[in-house]
């Protein structure tokens, strides 16, 4: 799935200014989408983490490690200039192989 952004449950941006909390929200959204597709975090083979400030990578990596410690997908961290919403600090992309 592409461009999983830190959108709050009721709309708007989740946790403005907090890379870790936004990362957790992005991963919550990704995990829900995986479940709806019949998959789980264990089926993830690659992730991409895009940050507007690469110096904050440790915060995003902390959230990533909490979800993927047992899975260990290939992962890339990328700095981008901005997202559609200027309050978004991070987005995640997740590739999974969905079982039959």
Secondary structure, DSSP 8 states (H G I E B T S, - for coil): ---EE-B-TTSSBSSTT-HHHHHHHHHHHHHHHHHHTT--GGGEEEEEEEES-GGGHHHHHHHHHHHHTTT--EEEEEE-S--SSTT--EEEEEEE----
